[in-house]
């Protein structure tokens, strides 16, 4: 309830915040990507997110950051570098999986399953990417967006729900 009150006080359509753009992107991405990609690609995308998250976590960022600082090659904040690395790993994993023979994970598509998988994939992706951003920048977001994508509870929900959906909606 408290989040909805803060949301209604801080949202102004004459001066939209990043949260409004985030919500519009999220809703647009769900429908546009979901229906153009289809259920099989969405499941591959979700599995690729899990693999990319694990691969990203094992990278030697301390070494990379020290190397960039020593060489003076730091063109942008380091969290942007981490987001770029994650997106590149994710793109590579999706590319590898898309080229394999197990690409078709069931041809039967129900429109509601496509929406569910698309919603879960983009929610999980947003949760991962927003987790890279430092707290001082995230404090500019509305508490409702923080609660739905970055909070500890949101991270648990966005990390576990896509896997459960794949298991429950496998047919």
Secondary structure in CASP SS format (residue, H / E / C, confidence):
PFRMAT SS
TARGET T0000
AUTHOR 0000-0000-0000
METHOD secondary structure of the structure
MODEL  1
X C 1.00
X H 1.00
X H 1.00
X H 1.00
X H 1.00
X H 1.00
X H 1.00
X H 1.00
X H 1.00
X H 1.00
X C 1.00
X C 1.00
X C 1.00
X C 1.00
X C 1.00
X C 1.00
X C 1.00
X H 1.00
X H 1.00
X H 1.00
X H 1.00
X H 1.00
X H 1.00
X H 1.00
X H 1.00
X H 1.00
X H 1.00
X H 1.00
X H 1.00
X H 1.00
X H 1.00
X H 1.00
X H 1.00
X H 1.00
X H 1.00
X H 1.00
X H 1.00
X H 1.00
X H 1.00
X H 1.00
X H 1.00
X H 1.00
X H 1.00
X H 1.00
X H 1.00
X H 1.00
X H 1.00
X H 1.00
X H 1.00
X H 1.00
X H 1.00
X H 1.00
X H 1.00
X H 1.00
X H 1.00
X H 1.00
X H 1.00
X C 1.00
X C 1.00
X C 1.00
X H 1.00
X H 1.00
X H 1.00
X H 1.00
X H 1.00
X H 1.00
X H 1.00
X H 1.00
X H 1.00
X H 1.00
X H 1.00
X C 1.00
X C 1.00
X C 1.00
X C 1.00
X C 1.00
X C 1.00
X H 1.00
X H 1.00
X H 1.00
X H 1.00
X H 1.00
X H 1.00
X H 1.00
X H 1.00
X H 1.00
X H 1.00
X H 1.00
X H 1.00
X H 1.00
X H 1.00
X H 1.00
X H 1.00
X H 1.00
X H 1.00
X H 1.00
X H 1.00
X H 1.00
X C 1.00
X C 1.00
X H 1.00
X H 1.00
X H 1.00
X C 1.00
X C 1.00
X C 1.00
X C 1.00
X C 1.00
X C 1.00
X C 1.00
X H 1.00
X H 1.00
X H 1.00
X H 1.00
X H 1.00
X H 1.00
X H 1.00
X H 1.00
X H 1.00
X H 1.00
X H 1.00
X H 1.00
X H 1.00
X H 1.00
X H 1.00
X H 1.00
X H 1.00
X H 1.00
X H 1.00
X H 1.00
X H 1.00
X H 1.00
X C 1.00
X C 1.00
X H 1.00
X H 1.00
X H 1.00
X H 1.00
X C 1.00
X C 1.00
X C 1.00
X C 1.00
X H 1.00
X H 1.00
X H 1.00
X H 1.00
X H 1.00
X H 1.00
X H 1.00
X C 1.00
X C 1.00
X H 1.00
X H 1.00
X H 1.00
X H 1.00
X H 1.00
X H 1.00
X H 1.00
X H 1.00
X H 1.00
X H 1.00
X H 1.00
X H 1.00
X H 1.00
X H 1.00
X H 1.00
X H 1.00
X H 1.00
X C 1.00
X C 1.00
X C 1.00
END
